[in-house]
């Protein structure tokens, strides 16, 4: 005797995803979920203010690999400075330009403003809180402080050159220009990352890893600069 199997109930698309018709979510083109990737789900109304929770492991670890490489490079520079001073008979010390301490303050404050920006961007992009203050304001403040830091470094170089201290004047001045210039180049890279975050804000779904990686890089530049100031003050 044949068994009679009841026909399964029909479930429309709205019930299938547990949403009302006006709450359906669309997947934005080009943001699909591959293996190990992340899916950016955007509201059908077109509001792109969404921050993804997951980032692929390669992109989340790349910043650590890069910071490790930068650490090793400055460690090599530091070792060369210490060895060169210890074996040199023509080493001439000189006082650091006072503006370097003001530059240090700028970089420390910029780390604080960027941390405020990171938290507000996350709240803004995930829609957890609506605020009349746009989070890009704190990103612009951080950007301005970073630019002032680079300008301050240029002023310090001009002050040394006015004293007759150039790149090839003495091993001490050579190391000063080398360390501060390489650090300034990396700071410019951080400013470029801030420009990228600001440009993506409110235009596309911003990955959480983007703002987090930028913050980590910028904080690292601040810590590295404090280390360089201490090293130069002791060794120069």
Secondary structure, DSSP 8 states (H G I E B T S, - for coil): ------------HHHHTT--GGG-EEE-TT----TT----EEETT-----EES---HHHHHHHHHHHHHHHHHHHHHHHHHHHHHHT-SS-------THHHHHHHHHHHHHHHHHHHHHHHHHHHHTS---SS-THHHHHHHHHHHHHHHHHHHHHHHHHHHTT--TTT-HHHHHHHHHHHHHHHHHHHHHHHHHHHHHHTTTS-EEHHHHHHHHHHHHHHHHHHHHHHHHHHHH-
